Structures are given as C-alpha cells and as structure tokens.
Amino acid sequence: MAEKSIIYIGSDHAGFEMKSEISAFLRSKGFEVRDVGPEVHDGEDDYPDYAKRVCVGVRDTGNRGILVCGSGQGMDRVANKFRGIYASVCWNEESARIAKEHGDINVLCLAGRMTKTSEAERIVGIWLDSPFSGDERHVRRIRKIKDIEEESSQG
C-alpha cells in the first residue's frame, strides 16, 4: 500500500467513539490507520495532546490526518499552529469538498458531539476523494498563507 494511504487519527474524550468508528470505516476502505490515542476513554484528557500527535505524524510523513473533539474547533485551533498543517472543521459534505478543492487541507477536523457517524463517514469520504483544484487563485491564496506562516514564525 502506498505511503499516502496512511491516515493519522486522534481524538479527545468527546470524539473517542467517533474516532473508533471512523478508524473502522477507513480500514474498510483500505487505508492504514495510525491511531495516536487515546486508547481508552478518559473524560479528563485534553485535545491538544492528541492534536499534536496527529500533526507531528502528518508533518513528518506527508500523509493526512483526522482529529475529532466535541465541536472540532479545539482540534482545528491546535492543528493550524503547526507549520505545514492546513486543517479545517468540516460539518457536511460540501464543506469537506471545498476545504480540499480550494484549501488543499491535510487535516480534517470533525465534531464528535454535533455530527452523526454516518454523516462523518460521508464527510471523510468526500475529503479523501476530492482533489485539490490547482486553480491559480487557490494556489495564490495558499502561497499567501504559507508566507504568513513563515513571517509569523520569525517574529
């Protein structure tokens, strides 16, 4: 299986159940899943710990990642702190398609408390299957984001 078929996945307590279900869904589609935790449900865990693990894996290997917390927003905030990680919370199929086609995101954030698993599976499927459009305007915007990322890391 090609290296790009690896998906890193992590959650906090609010996304724990969905993480397990999405992992099984991904495996059924032939992806290698690297679950960075948690291994057991812990109502006192903190989402930044698991977001960091996923983002380091994605950054270091060039693969993709999925993060799940209650709203997806906490994971998204942490993920976008990492150079080379472009994450977005997606709440339906259209948001996932646009995030990939326009933003070429490499980390998908899901809302475990607000999204049904069946919808989350469709969101994941669209995200995985949608190509980056490569349109000049999107390339230009991503380049500007990377420039901001570089500037902000220096100051």
Steps between C-alpha positions, in 0.01 A plus 500: 500500500638844408633725776228757426234249606586549867259707707594622848202533732452629852228632727421613847228349719224681307614345172610162631204299372500668159878448469449125542221493244689712246810282548297190413348681200848598373634147542202365304604734217855364502677775693764434761385679815748626755294566811698732728250476782349502735489124542225516763231754573622756754261783578790709633727486195600810301455534124832684438694187596340290227492778241875538543562128444296495180656818365856385568423175315347682205777759488780245522359255243295709259190291565159623616327518835160507665427659837178468698388697803161628612469785250812446287601856578752427773681247284496744209660775709782273612559344158537833326784596736727249322700609198385302199171394654189637335195393698133579480187409690256346254136458594351362178603357164513835323728655763735201467506523121573873504763468775690251284439646154570861603725467806677166445459418870701211635325472838125460531334600829164353597243582766437184700212651696330669206539260208342160455746226412329431168545865402860499628576201277360684198705810593816290527427329169451829316815646656706197399358484147505871415810623322655840551380707203838657429323815379737796496290698749512216753871444449556874548298503823676195641835660415393811695403284798841333488666843486304612807594176673867568428483864609319420822753235597779758480344760724 
